[in-house]
Structure formats: structure tokens, C-alpha cells
Amino acid sequence: MSDRQNPRWTDDVAAEEDERRQKTAELGALKERVEMLESELAAMGAPRGGFHGYYTAYYATSGFMLGMFGACTSLLFNIVGSLLVSRGGAEEQHPLRLIQIYLTFPLGERALHMQSGLALAVGCCLYIATGMLMGMLFHLFLTRYTAGDSFVKRFAIVSVLSLAVWIVSFYGILSWLQPLLFHGRWIVDLIPPWVAAATHLVFGWTMVLVYPWGLYVPYQVESDK
């Protein structure tokens, strides 16, 4: 008896044909589903590429971190300046003279006689922490009002802003607040105006240099690129 007359062979062929029809029908349904999804995607708008607008929280956080660079740079500037002044034949002074003077705000006149120890280390940390707070304000100002400006214009604006911060903080606040609280005006009287101005300028200029590091770039999905 031939294979075509074998009932088992006939059943196998019928089962194979039935399975083929099922898979063909399933494939057709999947193609229809794909076409429907493609048409729905085409009708949808383009996906949004992330946050749009002014990201205040991001710029405040990044400015807080970038302010550390400005504070460290200005502190290093003062340390080197103190060493150069001492080598130039003038009266020898402590490399952290600026920190000694700033510590008179919480500690009074005795801070001027501190030569080493934990107090000066804490003073350096407070100086950097203050710079981080100022960096937050500087970066918020720069990103809000100078985002589309050139480097030269931003540099000039920050120079004016730094000098304004020095004048207001020294002569508008500390000149009367420190005598009121600690009975002395050491910060205003002992820091030469040019040193105070240069310190604030170095801080501001550093913030301009690190400004690109704190810019927010929205994430873009592949279809937006």
C-alpha cells in the first residue's frame, strides 16, 4: 500500500495544513495590529524632549557646587598673596590672614592671634561654605539674565556684580553689624579695599569660567535627535 493511501500519512498532512492555516491567520492578525499601531503613532505628536523652561532647582544645586571652585580659587589667591607680601620685605603675615580676620565676626579680636589649629581649619570650611552659597546666587543670576550673552559681556557683568557684592556686604552690612555684635570693625578696617575687591573679583571670574559646567541640557529621545 502506497504512502498516499496510508491513513496515518493522510492525517499528518491534514494536521500540517491545519497548522499552516492557523499560523497564516495569526500572522495576518499580527500584521493588521502592526499597521494599526503605526497609524496611531503617526497620529500622535512628537515626544517631548524633557523639561522645558527655567530649571531653578537644577541651577541652584549646580551653582551651590560650582561656588566651591570660586571659594577655593579666591582663598588660594589670598594665600599666595600673603606669601608674596611677606617675601617682598613687608611685615610677615600668616598665610591664612584673611581667614583670621573673617573669624573675628564670630570670635572677636582673639581670632587675630590664632596661628594654627582647628579654628583656622573650621574658618577655611566656613569660607568655602559661604562661597558655595554665593555661587548658588551667582549661577542663578548668570543663567537667568546672561544665558544668551557672549563670554566678554558675561565677564563684565560678573565683574560689576562682584564689586557690588563687596561694597554692600562690607560697607552696607558689616560696617555696622560687626561693631554692634562684637564691638569691633576688624573685617572692614583690616582688609585693604583692594584685597577685598580682588578677592570678590577672583570669585566672580571663576564662576564665569565654570559657568558652562552647570548648564542644563534636556535629554532628547532618539526620535528627537
N, C-alpha and C positions, 0 to 999 in steps of 0.2 A: 504494500500500500504506500503510495507517494506521500510526501510531507504535506502537500496541499490538502490531501484527504484525511490527514490526521486531525482528530477533534482538538487535541491539545495545541497543535500549531495554530489552528483557527482561532482558538480562544486567546492565544498570545497576541496574534495580530490585531484582534478586536480590542484587546486591552491597551495595546500600544497606540492604536488610532484614537481611542477614547482619551488617553492621557495627552496625546498631541493636541486634540481639540480643546481640552481644559487649559493647557499651557498657552495655547494661542489666544483663547478668550481672556485669560488672565493678563497676558502681555498687552492685548488691545485695551483692557481696562486701565492698565498702568500708563499706557501712552496717553489715553484721554485725561488721566489725572495730571500727568506732567504738563500737557497743553493747558489745562485749566489753571494750574499753579503759575505757569509762565505768564499767562494773560493777567492773572491777579497781581503778580509782581510788577508787570509793565504798567498797570493802572495805578500802582502805589507811587507816592512821591519819593524823591531821593532821600536816603537815610541821612539823618543829621550827623555832622562830624564832631560831636562832643559839645562841651559847654561853649556858649557864645555870650559875649558881653564882658564886663569888667569883673575879674575874679578877685574880689577883695581879700578873701581868706587866704588864697594862694599867695598873693603878693605880700601880704602882711607876714606870712610864715617865711617865705623866701627872703624878704628884707631883714627879718629878725636874724636869720642865719648869715646873710651877707654882711650885716653890721659887724659881725665878729672880725671879718677881714679888715674893715675900716678901723676898728678899735685897735687891733694888733698892729696895723701899719702906723697909726699915729703914735702909739705907745713906743714902738721901735724908733720912730723918728725922734721922740723926746730923749730916749736913752742914748742914742748916738749923738744927739745934740749936746747932751750933758757931758759926755766924754770928750767931745771936741772942745767944748768951752773950758774944761779942766786942763786939757793939753795945751790950749792956747795961752796959758800963763795966767788966766783969771783964777779967781778963788775956786779951789777944788770943791765940787759938789757931788752929792750922791747921784748915781745914775737914775735912780727912781725918785728924783726930787719932785717931779710932777705928782707922783702918787702920794708922797709925803704931804704936799700942800693940799691935795684934794681930800686927804684923810682928815684934815682939820675940820671939815664940815661935821663929821660925826664925833671926832675925838678931841677937837680943840687944839690948843697950841702944842700939847705934848706930842702930837703926831709929827711935828717938825724934827724931833730929836730921835726918831726911830731909824735905826741903821740897818736892821735886818729882822728876820723872824716872821712869825705867822701873820702879823698885822699887815706887813707890806705885801705878802702873798695874797691876802684877802683883798687888799686895796687894788691889786692888779686885776683880780677876778671881778671886783665891783666896777672897775674902769671898763673892762671888756663887756660886762653885762649892760652897763649904761650905753655903750656903743651899739650893742645889739638892739636895744630899744630905739635908739636914734636911727639905726639902719632901717628898722621897720617903717618909721615915718618918712625917711628919705626915699625909700624904694616905692612906697605908696605914692608919694608926690611925683617921682620920676615917671612911673608907669602911667599915672593918671594924666599928667599935663605935658610930658615931653616924649610921649611914645613915638610920634612921627617926626621928631626933630633930629637934626644932624648931631654928630658927636661934639662938634665945636660949640654949637648952641647949648647942648645939654651941659657941657663942661662949664660954660659961662654962667648958666642958670644956677648950677650947683655951687659955684664959687660965691655968688651973691647970697644964696641960701645959707651956706656955711658961715659966712661972716655975720649974717643976720642972727643966726642961732647963737653965735659967740656974744654979740652985743646984747641981745635980750637976756641970755642966761647969766652973763657976768654982771652987766650994769643995770639990767632991769629987774633981776631977781636976787642974785647972790649978794649984791652990794648992800642990801638992807636985810635980807633974810638971815645970813650968817651972823652979823652982829646982834640981831635980835635973839637968836637961839644960843649962840656960843660966845658972844661978847668979843668978837674979833672979825676982821675982814681980810683974812690971810689969802684967800683964793684970789681976790681982786687985786690986792696990794702986792703980793709976792710973785705972781706970774706976770712977766712982762707982756704988754699988749701984743707985741709982735710974735711972741711964743704962743700965746693963746690963739691968735688969729691963724698962725701957721698950722697949729695942731688941728684946728677945725677944718682948715682947707685941705690938709692931707687926708683927713677922714672923708670929706666930701668927694675929693678926687678919686679916692679908692672906690667909693660907691659907684662912681661913673664907670670906672674900669670893669668892675664886676657886674655891672647892670645887666649885660646880656645873659649872665648865668641864671638870673631869676625871672626870666620871661616865661610866660605860659604859652605853650604850643598845643592847641587842641588835637586830640587823637583823631585820626581820619581812618575810616574803614577802607577796605581795598577798592570799593566801587567809587570812592570819592577821589582817589589819587589819580 
